[in-house]
Amino acid sequence: MSKVLVCVAWPYANGVIHLGHMAGSILPPDIFSRYNKLLGNEVMMVSGSDQYGTPITVSAEKEGVTPEVIAERYHAINKKAIEDMEVDFSLFTKTHTENHKEVVQDVFLRLLENGYLYVKESNQYYCPKCGKFLPDRYVEGTCPDCGAENVRGDQCDSCGKTFEAGDLKNAHCINCGTEPEVRGTEHYFLKLSAFDKQLMEYLDNKDFWRPNVKTFTTNWLKDGLNDRAITRDMDWGIPVPVKGWENKVIYVWFDAVIGYLSASKEYSKIIGKPDYWKGFWQDPEVKNYYFLGKDNIPFHSIIWPAILIGYGGMNLPYDIPANEYLMFRGGKLSKSRGGAIDIPSVLKHFDADVLRYYLSAVMPDTHDSEFTWTDFETKVNNELASNLGNYWHRSLSFTFKNYGTVPEGNDAETGHIIGLIDVALKEYKECLGACDFKKAIKVVMNLSSEGNKYFAEKAPWALIKT
């Protein structure tokens, strides 16, 4: 038996999770976790609601409530939606906890002590009309690289490019529309440039990573790593644990990735084994897997490994099977930009198993895939019901009616089909072990088709009559 750590990207608690979240980063790890449990492995699967950062404060300001109201509301809704989809986390927690705060501040202070954090003045967007700095989503504009419109101030969802203040074209404050100024303000920076060599060595033996993850990470490293600010001019977030920095908080992406560690520690306390997490994080033989969407790749393949190296004594990510986007009507499913199909609404009309099957069949593993209601109907009716469901029903009901138990087979008659089953089982296990879930579904459906064909050819009902 082996230990397996499964880390799942934390959805922002600024809206209801949708089919894109489920297909992209929540359903895949649940499949992987279930498979490993069937193998007898000891699995810890953790995630939670990302409750800090500008996505929460922007939503709160629009509604005229506090950020905590938004964060707690959507944490409760999304936690239930995940449970209703029969996703089985060891722990689905949240970042607005004392435990998470303590772990994040501990990591911050360790990096500071080890010389990987420093203070410098940096340029940030500032709205002269609103009279405040504009972190991240408070600014929108045009991506200077790919030309995408309505891009946020910190990252382009279309091409994955991250920005510094002044990079965006046609930048404007989302509250008043004013063109922001670029002003200097002091922040703590993570010395990413110090990890260039170690990260290149770490990446060298990752040939099994998905091409999109390996290519994206390699390109970032080839361009040279720039030190990144890890604090923000806000009051909603984890306080910077340094005297004189009471008016700033830790950047949400620095604190969110640490959530995997804080959740592991929290779960260990819950089960009454405070040191349980160490077996998953400090044993070099244990593999850890990170499931996420492609827009989160650099935070998990570069920034998080750098933090772990700087902290010391922790395992780095073994695999990062990041998915592409699930599209709807030609665009990315997005709760913050509208056009999303939320999970609670869909579950009012369809069972979780039906949704799990379809999302597995169209999972955007290596390229964007399209969700359509027509395709949903076709796959559920023709594959899940007419193929697999029909095979199960006709074979099991016939066997129960005529035998009451599984009858002995004739080796001469069944050798061919047993061979097909053995080959399919081997391929199925290989697919699941490699996080190729869409291909695993195809293996099962192909075998089911062979079963239907075999059942029809042998016509056992005719033998019973004779």
C-alpha positions in Angstrom: 0.0 0.0 0.0 1.2 3.5 -0.9 0.3 6.9 0.3 -1.1 9.3 -2.4 -1.7 13.0 -1.8 -4.3 14.6 -4.1 -4.4 18.4 -4.1 -7.3 20.1 -5.9 -7.3 23.8 -7.0 -9.4 26.0 -4.6 -12.4 27.6 -6.3 -13.0 31.2 -5.6 -15.9 31.8 -3.2 -17.3 34.6 -5.3 -20.0 32.6 -7.1 -21.5 29.2 -7.6 -19.2 26.5 -9.1 -20.2 25.4 -12.6 -19.6 22.6 -15.1 -16.2 24.0 -16.1 -15.0 23.7 -12.5 -16.3 20.2 -12.2 -14.9 18.9 -15.5 -11.6 20.9 -15.2 -10.4 20.3 -11.7 -12.9 18.7 -9.3 -14.2 15.5 -11.0 -10.7 14.4 -12.3 -9.1 14.1 -8.8 -12.2 12.3 -7.4 -11.9 9.7 -10.2 -8.1 9.4 -9.4 -8.7 9.2 -5.7 -11.4 6.5 -6.0 -9.1 4.4 -8.3 -6.2 4.6 -5.8 -8.5 3.6 -3.0 -9.6 0.6 -5.0 -5.9 -0.3 -5.3 -5.6 -0.2 -1.5 -3.6 3.0 -1.4 -4.0 5.5 1.4 -5.3 8.7 -0.1 -5.6 12.2 1.3 -7.6 14.5 -1.0 -7.8 18.1 0.1 -9.1 21.4 -1.2 -11.4 24.3 -0.1 -12.9 27.6 -0.9 -10.4 30.4 -1.8 -12.0 33.2 0.2 -9.5 36.1 -0.1 -8.4 38.3 -2.9 -10.1 40.8 -5.2 -12.7 38.4 -6.7 -14.4 38.3 -3.3 -14.1 42.1 -2.6 -15.3 43.0 -6.0 -18.4 40.9 -5.6 -19.0 42.2 -2.1 -18.8 45.8 -3.2 -21.3 45.1 -6.0 -23.8 43.8 -3.4 -23.0 46.3 -0.7 -22.0 43.6 1.9 -18.8 42.6 3.6 -16.3 40.2 1.9 -16.9 37.7 4.6 -20.6 37.5 3.8 -19.8 36.7 0.2 -17.1 34.2 1.1 -19.1 32.3 3.6 -22.2 32.2 1.4 -20.5 30.7 -1.6 -18.4 28.3 0.5 -21.6 26.8 1.9 -23.3 26.6 -1.5 -20.2 25.1 -3.3 -19.4 22.6 -0.5 -22.9 21.2 -0.8 -22.8 21.2 -4.6 -19.5 19.2 -4.5 -21.1 16.7 -2.0 -24.2 16.4 -4.2 -21.9 15.5 -7.1 -20.6 12.7 -4.9 -17.1 14.0 -4.8 -15.4 12.6 -1.7 -12.8 14.9 -0.2 -10.9 14.0 2.9 -11.4 17.7 3.7 -13.0 20.6 1.8 -12.2 23.5 4.0 -11.7 27.3 3.5 -8.9 29.9 3.7 -10.7 32.1 6.2 -9.7 30.0 9.2 -7.2 30.5 12.0 -5.4 27.3 11.0 -4.8 28.5 7.4 -3.7 31.9 8.7 -1.1 30.3 11.1 0.3 28.1 8.4 0.6 30.8 5.8 2.2 33.2 8.2 4.6 30.5 9.2 5.6 29.9 5.6 6.0 33.7 5.1 8.3 34.1 8.1 10.4 31.0 7.2 11.0 32.4 3.7 11.8 35.7 5.2 14.3 34.1 7.6 15.9 32.1 4.8 16.4 35.2 2.7 13.8 34.6 0.0 11.6 37.6 0.8 12.6 41.2 0.5 11.0 44.6 0.5 11.1 47.0 -2.4 9.0 49.7 -3.9 7.0 48.6 -6.9 4.6 50.2 -9.3 0.9 49.5 -8.8 -2.2 50.8 -10.4 -3.9 53.7 -8.5 -7.2 55.3 -9.3 -7.1 59.1 -8.6 -10.9 59.3 -8.6 -11.5 56.5 -6.1 -8.4 57.5 -4.2 -7.0 54.0 -3.7 -4.6 51.4 -5.2 -6.2 48.9 -7.6 -5.0 45.4 -7.1 -5.6 42.6 -9.6 -9.3 42.5 -10.6 -10.0 46.2 -9.9 -8.3 46.9 -13.3 -9.3 45.7 -16.7 -7.9 46.3 -20.1 -6.5 44.7 -23.3 -3.8 42.0 -23.1 -0.6 43.3 -24.7 0.3 39.8 -25.8 -2.8 38.2 -27.4 -5.1 41.2 -27.7 -7.9 39.7 -25.5 -10.3 42.3 -24.2 -11.6 42.8 -20.6 -8.5 41.2 -19.2 -7.9 41.5 -15.4 -4.9 43.5 -14.1 -2.9 40.4 -12.9 -3.4 37.8 -15.6 -4.9 37.0 -19.0 -7.3 34.1 -18.9 -6.9 33.6 -22.7 -3.1 33.2 -23.0 -2.0 32.8 -19.3 0.3 35.8 -19.4 0.8 37.5 -16.0 1.2 41.3 -15.7 2.8 44.0 -13.8 1.3 47.5 -13.4 1.4 49.4 -16.6 1.4 46.3 -18.9 -2.3 46.4 -19.8 -3.4 48.4 -22.8 -6.5 50.6 -22.4 -6.5 50.0 -18.6 -9.4 51.4 -16.6 -10.7 51.2 -13.0 -13.7 48.8 -12.9 -15.5 51.0 -10.4 -15.5 54.3 -12.1 -13.9 53.7 -15.5 -11.0 56.1 -14.9 -7.7 55.4 -16.5 -5.4 54.5 -13.5 -2.1 56.0 -12.7 1.0 54.0 -11.9 2.3 54.8 -8.5 5.0 53.4 -6.2 4.2 51.4 -3.1 6.2 49.1 -0.9 5.6 45.3 -1.0 7.3 42.1 0.0 8.7 40.2 -3.0 9.4 36.5 -3.4 12.9 36.0 -4.8 11.8 33.7 -7.6 15.0 34.4 -9.5 16.9 32.5 -6.8 15.2 29.3 -7.8 16.0 29.3 -11.6 18.5 26.4 -11.5 16.6 24.3 -9.0 13.4 24.6 -10.9 15.1 23.6 -14.2 16.5 20.5 -12.5 13.1 19.7 -11.0 11.6 20.0 -14.5 14.2 17.8 -16.2 12.6 14.5 -15.3 9.0 15.5 -15.9 8.6 14.0 -19.3 5.4 12.3 -18.2 3.7 15.7 -17.6 1.1 16.7 -20.0 2.5 18.7 -23.0 0.6 21.8 -22.1 2.0 21.9 -18.6 5.6 21.0 -19.5 5.6 23.5 -22.4 4.1 26.4 -20.4 6.5 25.8 -17.5 9.5 25.5 -19.7 8.7 28.7 -21.5 8.4 30.6 -18.3 11.8 29.3 -17.1 13.5 30.0 -20.4 12.3 33.6 -20.3 13.9 34.0 -16.8 12.0 34.3 -13.6 11.1 37.7 -12.2 10.7 38.2 -8.5 7.0 38.6 -7.7 5.2 40.8 -5.2 3.4 38.7 -2.6 1.6 41.4 -0.7 -1.3 43.7 -1.6 -2.8 47.1 -0.6 -6.0 45.7 0.8 -7.6 44.9 4.2 -9.3 41.6 3.2 -6.8 38.8 3.5 -4.2 37.3 5.7 -2.3 40.0 7.6 1.4 40.4 6.8 3.1 39.1 10.0 5.5 42.0 10.2 5.2 45.1 12.4 4.3 48.2 10.4 2.6 46.3 7.7 -0.9 46.3 9.2 -2.5 48.0 6.2 -1.4 45.3 3.7 -2.3 41.6 3.3 -0.6 38.6 1.7 -1.4 38.1 -2.0 -4.1 35.6 -2.5 -2.1 33.4 -4.8 0.7 33.1 -2.3 -1.8 32.1 0.4 -4.0 29.9 -1.7 -1.3 27.4 -2.8 -0.2 27.1 0.8 -3.8 25.9 1.4 -2.9 22.4 0.4 -0.5 22.2 3.3 -2.8 24.0 5.7 -5.7 21.7 4.8 -3.5 18.6 5.3 -2.6 19.9 8.7 -6.3 20.7 9.5 -7.4 17.3 8.5 -4.8 15.6 10.6 -6.1 17.5 13.7 -9.7 16.6 12.9 -8.9 12.8 12.8 -6.9 13.1 16.0 -3.4 12.5 14.4 -1.7 15.9 14.4 1.4 14.6 12.6 -0.5 12.5 10.0 0.2 15.1 7.3 3.9 14.6 7.6 3.6 11.1 6.0 2.3 12.8 2.8 4.5 15.8 2.7 7.9 14.8 4.0 8.3 11.2 2.8 10.2 11.4 -0.5 8.6 8.2 -1.7 5.1 9.6 -1.6 3.7 11.0 -4.9 1.5 14.1 -4.8 -0.8 15.1 -7.7 -2.2 18.6 -8.3 -5.4 19.0 -10.3 -6.3 22.4 -11.8 -7.2 24.4 -14.9 -4.6 25.6 -17.3 -4.8 29.2 -16.1 -3.3 28.1 -12.8 -0.3 26.2 -14.2 2.5 28.6 -13.4 1.3 29.0 -9.8 1.6 25.3 -9.3 4.6 24.4 -11.5 6.8 27.3 -10.6 5.7 29.5 -7.7 4.5 26.7 -5.4 7.6 24.6 -6.0 9.8 27.6 -5.3 7.9 28.3 -2.1 8.4 24.7 -1.0 12.1 24.7 -1.9 12.5 28.0 0.1 10.7 26.6 3.1 12.6 23.3 3.0 11.9 19.7 3.8 8.7 19.3 1.8 7.9 17.2 -1.3 7.5 19.0 -4.6 4.6 18.3 -6.9 5.0 14.9 -8.6 2.5 15.5 -11.4 0.3 18.4 -12.4 -2.4 17.0 -14.8 -3.9 20.4 -15.6 -6.9 20.5 -17.8 -7.8 22.9 -20.6 -11.2 24.7 -20.6 -14.7 23.4 -21.0 -16.3 25.8 -23.5 -19.9 26.7 -23.9 -21.2 28.4 -27.0 -17.7 29.1 -28.1 -16.6 30.8 -24.9 -15.0 29.7 -21.6 -17.4 28.8 -18.8 -16.9 31.6 -16.2 -18.9 32.5 -13.2 -17.4 35.9 -12.9 -18.0 36.8 -16.6 -21.4 35.1 -16.9 -22.3 32.3 -19.3 -21.7 29.5 -16.7 -24.0 26.5 -16.0 -23.9 26.1 -12.3 -23.9 22.7 -10.6 -26.9 23.1 -8.3 -29.2 24.2 -11.2 -28.1 21.2 -13.3 -28.6 18.7 -10.5 -32.3 19.8 -10.3 -32.8 18.0 -13.6 -30.1 15.3 -13.8 -28.6 12.7 -11.5 -25.0 13.2 -10.4 -23.9 9.9 -12.1 -25.2 11.1 -15.5 -23.3 14.4 -15.2 -20.2 12.6 -14.0 -20.3 10.3 -17.0 -20.8 13.1 -19.6 -18.1 15.4 -18.1 -15.7 12.5 -18.0 -16.4 11.7 -21.7 -15.8 15.3 -22.8 -13.1 16.2 -20.2 -10.8 18.9 -21.6 -7.6 17.0 -20.8 -5.3 18.0 -23.6 -7.4 20.6 -25.5 -10.5 22.7 -25.0 -13.7 20.8 -25.3 -17.2 22.0 -26.0 -20.3 21.4 -23.9 -23.6 21.2 -25.8 -26.9 20.0 -24.7 -27.3 18.0 -27.9 -24.1 16.1 -27.3 -25.0 15.6 -23.7 -28.3 14.0 -24.8 -26.6 11.9 -27.4 -23.8 10.5 -25.2 -26.1 9.8 -22.3 -28.7 8.0 -24.4 -26.5 6.2 -26.9 -23.5 5.4 -24.7 -24.5 5.4 -21.1 -28.0 4.0 -21.6 -28.1 2.1 -24.9 -24.6 0.7 -24.7 -23.4 0.2 -21.1 -26.8 0.3 -19.4 -28.3 -2.1 -22.0 -25.5 -4.6 -21.6 -25.7 -4.6 -17.8 -29.5 -5.0 -17.9 -29.8 -7.7 -20.5 -26.9 -9.8 -19.2 -27.6 -9.5 -15.5 -31.4 -9.9 -15.7 -31.0 -12.9 -18.0 -28.5 -14.5 -15.6 -30.6 -13.9 -12.6 -33.8 -15.2 -14.2 -32.3 -18.4 -15.5 -29.5 -19.2 -13.1 -29.8 -17.1 -10.0 -26.0 -17.0 -9.9 -23.1 -16.6 -12.3 -22.8 -19.9 -14.3 -19.6 -21.7 -15.1 -18.2 -20.7 -18.5 -16.9 -22.9 -21.3 -13.2 -22.1 -21.7 -13.3 -23.0 -25.4 -16.2 -20.7 -26.0 -15.2 -17.8 -23.7 -11.4 -17.6 -24.3 -11.7 -14.9 -26.9 -13.9 -12.6 -24.8 -11.8 -13.2 -21.6 -8.8 -12.1 -23.6 -10.6 -8.9 -24.6 -11.5 -8.3 -20.9 -7.9 -8.8 -19.8 -6.5 -6.4 -22.4 -9.2 -3.8 -21.6 -8.5 -4.1 -17.8 -4.8 -3.6 -18.3 -5.4 -0.5 -20.6 -8.0 0.9 -18.2 -5.6 0.7 -15.2 -2.9 2.4 -17.3 -5.2 5.2 -18.3 -6.4 5.9 -14.8 -2.9 5.7 -13.4 -1.8 8.3 -16.0 -4.8 10.5 -15.3 -6.1 9.9 -18.8 -9.8 9.6 -17.7 -11.4 10.3 -21.0 -9.5 7.4 -22.6 -10.4 5.2 -19.7 -14.1 5.9 -20.4 -13.6 4.9 -24.1 -12.0 1.6 -23.0 -15.0 0.7 -20.9 -17.5 1.7 -23.6 -15.6 -0.3 -26.3 -15.6 -3.4 -24.0 -19.3 -2.9 -23.4 -19.9 -2.8 -27.1 -18.0 -6.1 -27.5 -20.1 -7.5 -24.7 -23.4 -6.6 -26.4 -22.1 -8.0 -29.7 -21.0 -11.3 -28.0 -24.3 -11.6 -26.1 -26.3 -11.2 -29.4 -24.1 -13.6 -31.3 -24.3 -16.4 -28.7 -28.1 -15.9 -28.1 -28.1 -17.7 -24.8 -31.9 -17.5 -24.6 -32.1 -19.9 -27.5 -30.0 -22.4 -25.7 -32.2 -22.2 -22.6 -35.3 -23.0 -24.7 -33.6 -26.1 -26.2 
